[in-house]
Amino acid sequence: MYTNGTIKILVTNQKGGVGKSTIAVNLAAYLAIQENIKVSLIDMDPQASSSRWAKKAPDIGVQVHCLDVNYESSGAALLSARSGVRKYSSGVEVCICDLTWTPAMSEQFILDFDMVLVPSSNSKFEMASTEIFILKYAQQCMSRLAVNKQFILVVPSKVEEGYSSHATFTNLDFLMNCQITPPVYRTPAIDSYVYEDFLCVCPDQKIAENFSIFGKYISKKIIERNIVRKSISISGNSLNRAIVKKVSVLDDYRERARGLNFYGGIANTLPVSELKDEGSTEHRLKKVGLVPSFLRRGDN
């Protein structure tokens, strides 16, 4: 189906409990069952939730691997992660990696993937955290993003039926190739299928239809990505300027969070004036550092 090499998908977020493992394993199952695609699933999380689910459920032909990352240093982490992905993505059409993001891993690793799926609930706290995570990555890797046109897909996860993505994640609107996928609903019935079956073919019709809509969307994006990889023509410089201009929303997050006293790290250690008075947005952000990996309540 794909003639331009393995399509690599990273399912990640810095926040736990947002459905990364559920999405990773069930997306692998959907592609294997419904799209007849040869898939490998690489579980990089210590809890090994997605690989355990895939191994306990009926065998559908997905290649399942657990990858222990060496976090002794950022260099070692990047090297071991890249080596494992290279090894376990060989000989398949699509490779899906499940990873809870940690600052110990270099953002360069995210750039290795064709598509990045970032699950997030629709709570204001988690949406802000997800936006900051993606904006930080975009700012630090803007040149490469301009070249490879990587797809960044926000997945509304564990949301209630009737959820609408309208007017959500608005700080990401300017990013080319950043889109919001169909939602994956929250339902207690999903728990009965963990380790037992896959959501796209489970007996609960609502659950099966909901995840199949999401899976079909990703399947189309995979085909689209495969086409894009063959003809990359975007102007890197123009996208760089756009990102440099727009990531100033990170400053706004810092300032608002300081006033609410719920945000730690640099927002509480530097006066706002220091974040605003030193030349271009790009220079300021590189000098003082970007927001920490996730929003957290201050100690004071």
Steps between C-alpha positions, in 0.01 A plus 500: 500500500780741588790515262701776661621320812346435839262765632598567861243627750581623851219510756622722782425768754674608816176447696407156628150359491393659172454174310832464318526124543133440416536703182834345399397134535153545354627706207747219425211253517277710277765533231576127512139380505308757299767626262705180464823685575812337641556679830750498784424640846795621708421552867752738658317554830616328821143385575487325160121548486461499122724198441330306781159572346619393153652177633200397712234578238447271198800480268426713195851505356629824652870475584533602865825618657602646836786747481704592807648846453830583667437826687848534651542811286306677227750377244467140616121527502490633145745240373324202659154620395604557141676166484195316629259674264728432205519132594130442569363706212682296241284299263164657588285763333412692816683522832319641806695606810340554840702740717429720802713804425778595741748791486775237521430424133616739228235662282710380209342159555153635418632622167572141395129434458264570213207564730474600866173426679453701821198380703338755729179534695291814461568637847649850488803384697584213267427698183741772617761239589462335158529832317816590692652157431442536125604867484822430686581219259414719199720785621801281572476302176358762264759456225452125468123530523509741209683243294331171583140628534435258783133445589411599858157373599326589826269217609207604723506200734265385776248768408124472536272416209395813318842660545585763239854613426376842385699783662736260679881495481483838327865582577597224258296632207802662332705179486497345156409130504368522857140380515245362744383143442154356560455443874538177694213496748511428870285202592524264798418209269848525344650353818334165432699466176844581639725198437198315359418650161566798276266797494440513124350148500356476852133400545404848625392668177544856625856435614587314179356773278665780696847350482455393137425861404822605670693212341371580154608862542854393594505250214427781255768713661750218455425488128523879482831498685643241267419727206643807674831326566552459128480870422603736777497854367413728793712811560681454827575867558138613477384237747786586734391863517143399569601272784736758652218754497229275636687319777477827690179351638732310734586832663130564545458165672783584739359841587145378560622201699715718727197704587302187587789357705463147361800483275853410607838519333625804314167679518544542874874566501529777240312828492273536202707796380798270446289292266408799289788744468774321313459529129316251284264232623738232374794649693301537822366148492838345434667703775260449790380155400149390420224392732562186705376168372160533664297742704532438870391671820767722653652412835418839651 
